[in-house]
Amino acid sequence: MLLEKNTAWHWDVQQQNSFERLKQTITNAPVLKYYDVNKHVTIQVDASPDGLGAVLLQDERPVAYASRSLTQTQRNYAQIEKEMLAITFGCERFHDYIFGKKSVTVHTDHKPLEFIFKKPLYHAPLRLQRMILRTQKYSINVQYKPGKELLIADTLSRACQQSNSSINELTRDFEVNVIDLLPMSKEKVQQLQSATEVDQDLKELNSCIKEGRPTDKSKVPEGAKPYWNYRDQIIEQAGLLFKGNKVIVPRVLRSETLKIIHNAHLGIEKCKRRARDILFWPGMNAEIEDLVKKCQVCQDHQVRNMREPLHPLDSPSRPWEIVATDLFELDGSSYLILVDSYSGFFEIAQLTGTKSSSVITHCKSQFARHGILDTLISDNGPQFASHEFATFAQEYGFQHTTSSPHFPQSNGLAERYVQTAKNLLKKAKQASTDPYLALLAYRNTPVNEKLGSPTQRLFGRRTKTTLPTSTTLLEPKIIEPKIVKETLHKNKEKQKQYFDHHTKELSVLQPGDNVRYETNTGLKAAVVIEKRKEPRSYMIRTSNGFVLRRNRKHLYESTGMNRLENCDLDDDNITEYQPPHQIPIAVGRQQNGLEPGQAPQTPQLYTTRSGRASRKPERLQAN
């Protein structure tokens, strides 16, 4: 009433008594609420540059207060450490109230602490770990609350009581010397301290820690922004910065540190594990990975490539559509084998010589009997890589596909039946039986009820053997091609499923990529020229100018290798390799581009069985 206008001043006994009661209420202890063991407890804490404050509340009314000043050492703590110290101080000061309580809520205005308490203890910085350990005897739930709502704790921290001996004794264990726990020599620590002192990024980061962490990333100095995601884990001590227990390496020492990390030439993951135990800087893992990939010593001794997932042939829709061929030797004799992918029927021919002309003659004999195939698959042997065989493929109008050198798996169909043919011939010789009858028996043995025997799938009938057979069974009976194709496809899918266990698809190489390729004496440097149309097959050029064909399994990426000298892709001194079998195949006149009677141009290069292009010396070449 006295504050309103036109009101007469009036102060008598009643007003005086009210004023005295109000003064008594404000200034005397009864303002504190009596503690109730059955009610929930909340502790509010805060830390200022000079002191700590804490208040214990029930029903939002204070039960007890506590405050103290910081020691000179504690005043140099990072803000997150001061706030954690305030939590520990509050819990231990109110030990008699909260020990044994099932749940106690602790309010702090430092949000990172809320998340640190939710993480495993070992994720916290070492100094914080010690403080957190002291609070683990209490069942506390740390929650963030804006500083403007922690009025009492904030006031107590700024108007704190001076520390006494008992309080100093209480907090003495919090002084953790992280430097002494580093597995480094004193000289190395001094080197890190000197480099940290002059590192501009770390100076800005240290400034953020001392002055309090900004809540907005846009306000963070540019040099400290890479550390934004780790802001609640970074501390400073004795001139060094730490992320948790890991020392942050200044930029000037990182190159030398990477060499030390990799001095034993361990692999990428082991180097990362070795480093991340004690060191940190933004992008450290990526730099370690790049260093190991570029290490020449590691590349020379790297583990061989894992096998890649199976790449099966397309399932043929009719007999003699896709045929695989190969040469093999047995008891001093050379043999040619041709295997029909549709039926599994194979033909064997003993060769008088291993030249292309001999192979072509026997192929023509089989083509006259079974017809001309669509696709012939072989290895890259000289018989099949010659110009003569390429001309033969043109004349007969079939596509010739070769496998990568030193990779027989690419011609797996032929390789598998070479094994079968050898076993039949060896057993027949040891048993002194007729090998032709063994072949006849094999060709007439059913694979299963759906597919029947190789003879049935190829000829549409059984052939007569030495076993008694009714005339009805020898009558022509074609197995439905659709059933054969579907069954073959299912078998290949099942085979691929088993094969693909513990396989890995290797990355695709590009022209110009530096690689290393397998040889009998180790890995050699090369550069990729082109990717072939055949799966996982590449043309490479070695450091001495040879052009080779290799499967991806035999090639290893060489990230850090310098471009090969005298091996430029545009080097005019090296003749480009044009495989003879890559001459366009004659399926029609328009495809090969040749007029009737016109012979194809003879290539200048001869290809060895390994796929290497052989060139005549310049002195022997025609002018």
KAKAWO-V994284 format. One record per pair of residues at least 12 apart in sequence whose ideal C-beta (glycine too) atoms are under 8 Angstrom apart, sorted by sequence separation. I is the first residue (numbers start at 1). GAP is how many residues later the second one is. D is the distance in whole Angstrom. If there is no record, write none. Layout:
BEGIN
i | gap | d
I | GAP | D
I | GAP | D
END
This chain:
BEGIN
i | gap | d
43 | 12 | 7
54 | 12 | 5
70 | 12 | 7
116 | 12 | 7
121 | 12 | 7
208 | 12 | 7
325 | 12 | 6
336 | 12 | 7
337 | 12 | 8
442 | 12 | 8
443 | 12 | 5
462 | 12 | 6
514 | 12 | 8
515 | 12 | 7
528 | 12 | 6
529 | 12 | 5
537 | 12 | 6
538 | 12 | 6
43 | 13 | 5
44 | 13 | 7
53 | 13 | 7
54 | 13 | 7
91 | 13 | 8
208 | 13 | 7
230 | 13 | 5
261 | 13 | 6
272 | 13 | 6
275 | 13 | 6
325 | 13 | 5
335 | 13 | 6
336 | 13 | 5
349 | 13 | 4
425 | 13 | 8
461 | 13 | 7
514 | 13 | 6
515 | 13 | 6
527 | 13 | 7
537 | 13 | 8
538 | 13 | 8
42 | 14 | 7
43 | 14 | 7
53 | 14 | 5
207 | 14 | 7
234 | 14 | 7
261 | 14 | 5
324 | 14 | 7
325 | 14 | 7
335 | 14 | 7
424 | 14 | 5
461 | 14 | 7
513 | 14 | 7
526 | 14 | 4
527 | 14 | 5
537 | 14 | 6
538 | 14 | 7
41 | 15 | 6
42 | 15 | 5
52 | 15 | 6
70 | 15 | 8
91 | 15 | 7
117 | 15 | 7
323 | 15 | 5
324 | 15 | 5
335 | 15 | 6
336 | 15 | 6
424 | 15 | 7
461 | 15 | 4
512 | 15 | 7
513 | 15 | 5
526 | 15 | 6
536 | 15 | 6
537 | 15 | 8
540 | 15 | 7
41 | 16 | 7
42 | 16 | 7
51 | 16 | 6
52 | 16 | 6
90 | 16 | 7
116 | 16 | 8
205 | 16 | 8
208 | 16 | 5
227 | 16 | 8
272 | 16 | 5
323 | 16 | 7
334 | 16 | 7
335 | 16 | 6
349 | 16 | 7
384 | 16 | 7
460 | 16 | 5
461 | 16 | 6
512 | 16 | 7
526 | 16 | 5
536 | 16 | 4
41 | 17 | 6
51 | 17 | 6
52 | 17 | 8
204 | 17 | 4
207 | 17 | 8
271 | 17 | 5
272 | 17 | 8
323 | 17 | 6
324 | 17 | 7
333 | 17 | 6
334 | 17 | 4
349 | 17 | 8
376 | 17 | 7
385 | 17 | 7
460 | 17 | 7
511 | 17 | 6
525 | 17 | 7
526 | 17 | 7
532 | 17 | 7
536 | 17 | 7
538 | 17 | 6
583 | 17 | 6
40 | 18 | 7
42 | 18 | 8
51 | 18 | 4
52 | 18 | 7
204 | 18 | 8
205 | 18 | 7
213 | 18 | 5
261 | 18 | 8
322 | 18 | 8
323 | 18 | 7
333 | 18 | 8
384 | 18 | 6
424 | 18 | 6
444 | 18 | 6
460 | 18 | 4
510 | 18 | 7
511 | 18 | 6
524 | 18 | 6
525 | 18 | 5
529 | 18 | 7
39 | 19 | 5
50 | 19 | 6
51 | 19 | 6
87 | 19 | 6
204 | 19 | 4
205 | 19 | 4
213 | 19 | 8
322 | 19 | 4
334 | 19 | 8
347 | 19 | 5
444 | 19 | 6
460 | 19 | 7
509 | 19 | 5
511 | 19 | 6
524 | 19 | 7
39 | 20 | 7
50 | 20 | 6
203 | 20 | 8
204 | 20 | 5
268 | 20 | 7
271 | 20 | 8
320 | 20 | 6
321 | 20 | 7
322 | 20 | 7
334 | 20 | 5
443 | 20 | 7
511 | 20 | 7
583 | 20 | 8
49 | 21 | 8
68 | 21 | 7
87 | 21 | 6
202 | 21 | 8
227 | 21 | 8
268 | 21 | 5
271 | 21 | 6
319 | 21 | 6
321 | 21 | 6
444 | 21 | 5
456 | 21 | 7
510 | 21 | 8
543 | 21 | 5
545 | 21 | 7
36 | 22 | 6
41 | 22 | 8
86 | 22 | 7
201 | 22 | 3
205 | 22 | 6
257 | 22 | 7
320 | 22 | 7
376 | 22 | 6
378 | 22 | 7
380 | 22 | 5
420 | 22 | 8
457 | 22 | 6
509 | 22 | 7
526 | 22 | 7
542 | 22 | 8
543 | 22 | 7
545 | 22 | 7
35 | 23 | 7
47 | 23 | 8
66 | 23 | 7
117 | 23 | 8
200 | 23 | 6
201 | 23 | 7
208 | 23 | 8
319 | 23 | 5
336 | 23 | 6
375 | 23 | 7
376 | 23 | 7
378 | 23 | 8
379 | 23 | 7
380 | 23 | 6
440 | 23 | 7
456 | 23 | 6
508 | 23 | 7
517 | 23 | 6
541 | 23 | 8
543 | 23 | 7
580 | 23 | 5
66 | 24 | 7
268 | 24 | 5
318 | 24 | 6
319 | 24 | 5
327 | 24 | 7
359 | 24 | 5
372 | 24 | 5
374 | 24 | 6
375 | 24 | 5
376 | 24 | 5
377 | 24 | 5
378 | 24 | 6
379 | 24 | 5
380 | 24 | 7
441 | 24 | 6
543 | 24 | 6
33 | 25 | 6
50 | 25 | 7
83 | 25 | 6
117 | 25 | 4
201 | 25 | 8
209 | 25 | 6
267 | 25 | 7
268 | 25 | 8
316 | 25 | 5
317 | 25 | 8
338 | 25 | 7
359 | 25 | 7
372 | 25 | 7
373 | 25 | 5
374 | 25 | 7
375 | 25 | 8
376 | 25 | 7
377 | 25 | 8
378 | 25 | 7
380 | 25 | 5
440 | 25 | 6
515 | 25 | 7
517 | 25 | 8
542 | 25 | 7
578 | 25 | 6
580 | 25 | 8
33 | 26 | 7
49 | 26 | 7
83 | 26 | 8
84 | 26 | 8
87 | 26 | 7
209 | 26 | 7
210 | 26 | 7
262 | 26 | 7
316 | 26 | 4
319 | 26 | 8
336 | 26 | 5
356 | 26 | 8
372 | 26 | 6
375 | 26 | 6
377 | 26 | 7
379 | 26 | 8
541 | 26 | 5
66 | 27 | 4
83 | 27 | 4
209 | 27 | 5
254 | 27 | 6
261 | 27 | 6
327 | 27 | 6
336 | 27 | 8
356 | 27 | 5
452 | 27 | 5
457 | 27 | 6
528 | 27 | 8
547 | 27 | 8
578 | 27 | 7
580 | 27 | 7
33 | 28 | 4
35 | 28 | 5
66 | 28 | 7
114 | 28 | 5
313 | 28 | 6
338 | 28 | 6
355 | 28 | 7
356 | 28 | 8
360 | 28 | 7
437 | 28 | 8
451 | 28 | 7
541 | 28 | 8
545 | 28 | 8
577 | 28 | 6
579 | 28 | 6
33 | 29 | 7
34 | 29 | 8
35 | 29 | 8
84 | 29 | 6
113 | 29 | 6
114 | 29 | 6
205 | 29 | 7
258 | 29 | 6
262 | 29 | 6
354 | 29 | 6
360 | 29 | 6
363 | 29 | 7
367 | 29 | 7
379 | 29 | 7
437 | 29 | 7
450 | 29 | 8
509 | 29 | 6
526 | 29 | 8
545 | 29 | 5
547 | 29 | 7
575 | 29 | 7
32 | 30 | 6
33 | 30 | 5
52 | 30 | 8
64 | 30 | 6
80 | 30 | 6
83 | 30 | 6
114 | 30 | 5
206 | 30 | 6
246 | 30 | 7
249 | 30 | 6
251 | 30 | 8
258 | 30 | 7
261 | 30 | 8
262 | 30 | 6
265 | 30 | 7
340 | 30 | 8
356 | 30 | 4
359 | 30 | 7
506 | 30 | 8
547 | 30 | 4
549 | 30 | 7
575 | 30 | 7
577 | 30 | 8
31 | 31 | 8
32 | 31 | 6
79 | 31 | 7
113 | 31 | 8
246 | 31 | 8
247 | 31 | 7
249 | 31 | 7
267 | 31 | 8
357 | 31 | 7
379 | 31 | 8
517 | 31 | 7
32 | 32 | 7
47 | 32 | 7
54 | 32 | 7
80 | 32 | 6
209 | 32 | 8
246 | 32 | 6
247 | 32 | 6
248 | 32 | 5
249 | 32 | 5
265 | 32 | 5
327 | 32 | 7
356 | 32 | 4
360 | 32 | 5
364 | 32 | 8
379 | 32 | 5
518 | 32 | 8
32 | 33 | 8
52 | 33 | 6
53 | 33 | 7
64 | 33 | 7
80 | 33 | 7
111 | 33 | 4
245 | 33 | 8
246 | 33 | 6
247 | 33 | 7
248 | 33 | 6
254 | 33 | 7
258 | 33 | 5
262 | 33 | 7
265 | 33 | 5
356 | 33 | 5
378 | 33 | 7
450 | 33 | 6
451 | 33 | 6
517 | 33 | 5
523 | 33 | 6
525 | 33 | 7
541 | 33 | 7
52 | 34 | 5
56 | 34 | 8
63 | 34 | 7
104 | 34 | 6
106 | 34 | 5
108 | 34 | 6
110 | 34 | 7
246 | 34 | 4
377 | 34 | 6
450 | 34 | 8
47 | 35 | 4
54 | 35 | 6
104 | 35 | 6
105 | 35 | 8
106 | 35 | 7
108 | 35 | 8
109 | 35 | 7
206 | 35 | 6
249 | 35 | 8
379 | 35 | 8
47 | 36 | 5
54 | 36 | 3
103 | 36 | 6
104 | 36 | 5
105 | 36 | 5
106 | 36 | 5
107 | 36 | 6
108 | 36 | 6
109 | 36 | 6
205 | 36 | 6
265 | 36 | 8
356 | 36 | 8
377 | 36 | 7
378 | 36 | 7
451 | 36 | 6
518 | 36 | 4
525 | 36 | 6
527 | 36 | 7
577 | 36 | 4
46 | 37 | 8
52 | 37 | 5
101 | 37 | 8
102 | 37 | 6
104 | 37 | 7
106 | 37 | 7
107 | 37 | 8
108 | 37 | 7
109 | 37 | 6
243 | 37 | 4
377 | 37 | 7
450 | 37 | 5
451 | 37 | 8
517 | 37 | 6
527 | 37 | 5
45 | 38 | 8
47 | 38 | 7
52 | 38 | 8
56 | 38 | 5
99 | 38 | 7
101 | 38 | 6
103 | 38 | 6
105 | 38 | 6
107 | 38 | 4
109 | 38 | 4
325 | 38 | 8
517 | 38 | 5
526 | 38 | 7
539 | 38 | 6
575 | 38 | 8
47 | 39 | 4
54 | 39 | 6
99 | 39 | 7
134 | 39 | 8
202 | 39 | 6
448 | 39 | 8
516 | 39 | 7
517 | 39 | 7
525 | 39 | 6
46 | 40 | 6
54 | 40 | 7
98 | 40 | 6
134 | 40 | 8
515 | 40 | 5
516 | 40 | 5
527 | 40 | 5
529 | 40 | 7
575 | 40 | 6
45 | 41 | 4
56 | 41 | 6
109 | 41 | 6
515 | 41 | 6
526 | 41 | 8
45 | 42 | 5
56 | 42 | 8
92 | 42 | 7
98 | 42 | 8
107 | 42 | 8
197 | 42 | 6
515 | 42 | 6
516 | 42 | 5
527 | 42 | 7
88 | 43 | 5
91 | 43 | 8
107 | 43 | 6
130 | 43 | 7
131 | 43 | 6
196 | 43 | 6
205 | 43 | 8
509 | 43 | 7
514 | 43 | 8
515 | 43 | 5
45 | 44 | 7
81 | 44 | 8
84 | 44 | 5
87 | 44 | 7
91 | 44 | 5
130 | 44 | 6
196 | 44 | 6
513 | 44 | 7
514 | 44 | 4
45 | 45 | 4
109 | 45 | 8
193 | 45 | 7
196 | 45 | 6
514 | 45 | 8
516 | 45 | 8
44 | 46 | 8
81 | 46 | 6
85 | 46 | 6
88 | 46 | 5
107 | 46 | 8
130 | 46 | 5
193 | 46 | 4
202 | 46 | 7
506 | 46 | 5
509 | 46 | 6
43 | 47 | 5
81 | 47 | 7
84 | 47 | 5
88 | 47 | 6
91 | 47 | 5
127 | 47 | 7
193 | 47 | 6
506 | 47 | 7
514 | 47 | 4
529 | 47 | 8
43 | 48 | 7
80 | 48 | 7
84 | 48 | 7
87 | 48 | 7
192 | 48 | 6
202 | 48 | 6
509 | 48 | 7
514 | 48 | 8
529 | 48 | 8
91 | 49 | 7
127 | 49 | 5
514 | 49 | 7
77 | 50 | 8
81 | 50 | 8
126 | 50 | 6
201 | 50 | 7
320 | 50 | 5
323 | 50 | 5
507 | 50 | 7
514 | 50 | 7
43 | 51 | 6
127 | 51 | 7
189 | 51 | 7
199 | 51 | 4
319 | 51 | 8
320 | 51 | 6
322 | 51 | 7
325 | 51 | 6
126 | 52 | 5
196 | 52 | 8
198 | 52 | 8
199 | 52 | 6
321 | 52 | 7
322 | 52 | 7
323 | 52 | 7
324 | 52 | 8
325 | 52 | 7
326 | 52 | 7
87 | 53 | 8
199 | 53 | 7
320 | 53 | 5
321 | 53 | 5
322 | 53 | 5
323 | 53 | 6
324 | 53 | 4
325 | 53 | 5
326 | 53 | 6
196 | 54 | 5
198 | 54 | 8
321 | 54 | 7
323 | 54 | 7
324 | 54 | 7
327 | 54 | 7
43 | 55 | 7
87 | 55 | 7
126 | 55 | 7
192 | 55 | 6
195 | 55 | 4
227 | 55 | 7
322 | 55 | 7
41 | 56 | 6
226 | 56 | 4
327 | 56 | 7
41 | 57 | 6
178 | 57 | 8
192 | 57 | 7
195 | 57 | 5
226 | 57 | 8
512 | 57 | 6
179 | 58 | 7
192 | 58 | 7
195 | 58 | 5
511 | 58 | 7
178 | 59 | 5
179 | 59 | 5
325 | 59 | 8
41 | 60 | 6
177 | 60 | 8
178 | 60 | 8
43 | 61 | 6
45 | 61 | 7
177 | 61 | 8
179 | 61 | 7
192 | 61 | 7
550 | 61 | 7
35 | 62 | 6
42 | 62 | 8
43 | 62 | 7
44 | 62 | 8
45 | 62 | 7
46 | 62 | 7
178 | 62 | 8
191 | 62 | 7
548 | 62 | 7
549 | 62 | 4
40 | 63 | 7
41 | 63 | 5
42 | 63 | 5
43 | 63 | 5
44 | 63 | 5
45 | 63 | 6
46 | 63 | 6
184 | 63 | 8
548 | 63 | 5
41 | 64 | 7
42 | 64 | 8
43 | 64 | 7
178 | 64 | 6
181 | 64 | 7
313 | 64 | 8
548 | 64 | 5
40 | 65 | 7
42 | 65 | 7
182 | 65 | 6
547 | 65 | 7
548 | 65 | 8
546 | 66 | 5
547 | 66 | 5
86 | 67 | 8
178 | 67 | 7
546 | 67 | 7
86 | 71 | 7
346 | 71 | 5
341 | 72 | 6
344 | 73 | 8
348 | 73 | 6
339 | 74 | 6
346 | 74 | 8
339 | 75 | 6
346 | 75 | 7
337 | 77 | 6
92 | 78 | 6
339 | 78 | 5
337 | 80 | 6
89 | 81 | 8
337 | 81 | 6
89 | 82 | 7
88 | 83 | 8
337 | 84 | 6
326 | 85 | 6
85 | 86 | 7
88 | 86 | 7
335 | 86 | 7
65 | 87 | 8
324 | 87 | 6
326 | 88 | 4
370 | 88 | 8
67 | 89 | 4
85 | 89 | 6
324 | 89 | 4
325 | 89 | 6
326 | 89 | 7
62 | 90 | 7
66 | 90 | 7
67 | 90 | 6
324 | 90 | 4
328 | 90 | 5
65 | 91 | 6
69 | 91 | 5
348 | 91 | 7
67 | 92 | 7
68 | 92 | 6
69 | 92 | 7
71 | 92 | 7
326 | 92 | 6
330 | 92 | 6
67 | 93 | 4
68 | 93 | 6
69 | 93 | 5
70 | 93 | 8
324 | 93 | 8
328 | 93 | 7
67 | 94 | 5
68 | 94 | 8
69 | 94 | 5
184 | 94 | 8
328 | 94 | 7
68 | 95 | 5
183 | 95 | 6
330 | 95 | 6
68 | 96 | 8
182 | 96 | 7
330 | 96 | 7
43 | 97 | 8
55 | 97 | 5
71 | 97 | 7
74 | 97 | 8
55 | 98 | 5
331 | 98 | 8
345 | 98 | 6
53 | 99 | 7
54 | 99 | 6
68 | 99 | 5
53 | 100 | 5
71 | 100 | 8
74 | 100 | 8
313 | 100 | 7
44 | 101 | 7
46 | 101 | 7
53 | 101 | 7
55 | 101 | 7
112 | 101 | 8
53 | 102 | 7
54 | 102 | 7
73 | 102 | 6
53 | 103 | 3
344 | 103 | 7
46 | 104 | 5
52 | 104 | 8
53 | 104 | 3
45 | 105 | 8
51 | 105 | 8
52 | 105 | 6
53 | 105 | 7
44 | 106 | 5
48 | 106 | 8
51 | 106 | 5
46 | 107 | 4
50 | 107 | 8
51 | 107 | 7
53 | 107 | 6
128 | 107 | 8
44 | 108 | 6
45 | 108 | 5
46 | 108 | 5
50 | 108 | 7
51 | 108 | 8
52 | 108 | 7
125 | 108 | 6
127 | 108 | 6
346 | 108 | 8
44 | 109 | 4
48 | 109 | 4
51 | 109 | 3
124 | 109 | 7
125 | 109 | 8
345 | 109 | 4
46 | 110 | 7
47 | 110 | 6
48 | 110 | 5
50 | 110 | 7
51 | 110 | 8
123 | 110 | 8
125 | 110 | 5
127 | 110 | 8
344 | 110 | 4
345 | 110 | 7
46 | 111 | 5
343 | 111 | 5
48 | 112 | 8
343 | 112 | 8
345 | 112 | 7
406 | 112 | 8
344 | 113 | 7
345 | 113 | 4
340 | 114 | 8
343 | 114 | 4
342 | 115 | 6
343 | 115 | 4
116 | 116 | 6
126 | 116 | 8
342 | 116 | 7
115 | 117 | 7
125 | 117 | 6
125 | 118 | 8
126 | 118 | 7
340 | 118 | 6
112 | 119 | 7
113 | 119 | 8
125 | 119 | 5
126 | 119 | 5
112 | 120 | 3
124 | 120 | 7
125 | 120 | 7
123 | 121 | 7
410 | 124 | 8
410 | 127 | 8
79 | 130 | 7
404 | 130 | 7
78 | 131 | 5
403 | 131 | 7
78 | 132 | 7
402 | 132 | 7
404 | 132 | 7
79 | 133 | 5
80 | 133 | 7
401 | 133 | 6
404 | 133 | 5
79 | 134 | 7
319 | 138 | 7
320 | 138 | 7
319 | 139 | 5
410 | 141 | 7
342 | 142 | 7
405 | 143 | 7
407 | 143 | 8
405 | 144 | 6
406 | 144 | 7
407 | 144 | 4
404 | 145 | 6
405 | 145 | 7
406 | 145 | 8
342 | 146 | 8
404 | 146 | 6
405 | 146 | 8
407 | 146 | 7
404 | 147 | 4
407 | 147 | 7
406 | 148 | 7
404 | 150 | 8
80 | 152 | 6
81 | 154 | 6
80 | 155 | 7
78 | 156 | 8
78 | 157 | 5
78 | 158 | 6
318 | 163 | 6
317 | 164 | 6
317 | 168 | 5
316 | 169 | 7
380 | 169 | 7
315 | 170 | 5
316 | 172 | 8
315 | 173 | 5
315 | 174 | 5
315 | 177 | 7
402 | 177 | 8
313 | 179 | 8
402 | 179 | 6
312 | 180 | 4
400 | 181 | 5
312 | 183 | 7
312 | 184 | 6
310 | 185 | 7
400 | 185 | 7
310 | 186 | 4
399 | 186 | 5
309 | 187 | 7
398 | 187 | 7
393 | 188 | 7
397 | 188 | 7
399 | 188 | 8
310 | 189 | 4
394 | 189 | 7
397 | 189 | 5
309 | 190 | 7
310 | 190 | 6
390 | 190 | 4
394 | 190 | 8
397 | 190 | 6
309 | 191 | 5
389 | 191 | 8
390 | 191 | 5
394 | 191 | 6
395 | 191 | 7
389 | 192 | 7
391 | 192 | 8
393 | 192 | 6
394 | 192 | 4
310 | 193 | 8
387 | 193 | 5
390 | 193 | 5
393 | 193 | 8
309 | 194 | 5
385 | 194 | 7
386 | 194 | 6
307 | 195 | 8
308 | 195 | 6
309 | 195 | 8
385 | 195 | 6
306 | 196 | 7
307 | 196 | 5
308 | 196 | 7
309 | 196 | 6
385 | 196 | 6
306 | 197 | 6
307 | 197 | 8
308 | 197 | 6
384 | 197 | 7
306 | 198 | 4
308 | 198 | 6
394 | 198 | 6
306 | 200 | 8
394 | 200 | 8
305 | 201 | 6
405 | 204 | 7
406 | 204 | 7
405 | 205 | 5
394 | 206 | 6
405 | 206 | 4
404 | 207 | 7
391 | 208 | 8
391 | 209 | 6
390 | 210 | 8
304 | 214 | 8
387 | 215 | 6
300 | 216 | 8
387 | 216 | 6
299 | 217 | 6
386 | 220 | 8
302 | 221 | 8
386 | 221 | 8
300 | 222 | 7
385 | 222 | 5
300 | 223 | 6
299 | 224 | 7
311 | 224 | 5
385 | 224 | 7
311 | 225 | 7
382 | 225 | 7
382 | 226 | 6
385 | 226 | 8
380 | 227 | 8
382 | 227 | 5
308 | 228 | 7
381 | 228 | 5
380 | 229 | 7
379 | 230 | 8
380 | 230 | 7
380 | 231 | 5
308 | 244 | 7
308 | 245 | 6
307 | 246 | 7
305 | 247 | 8
305 | 248 | 5
305 | 249 | 8
305 | 250 | 8
305 | 251 | 7
302 | 254 | 6
299 | 257 | 7
299 | 259 | 6
299 | 261 | 8
299 | 262 | 7
293 | 264 | 8
296 | 264 | 7
294 | 265 | 5
295 | 265 | 7
296 | 265 | 7
293 | 266 | 4
294 | 266 | 2
293 | 267 | 6
294 | 267 | 8
290 | 269 | 8
END
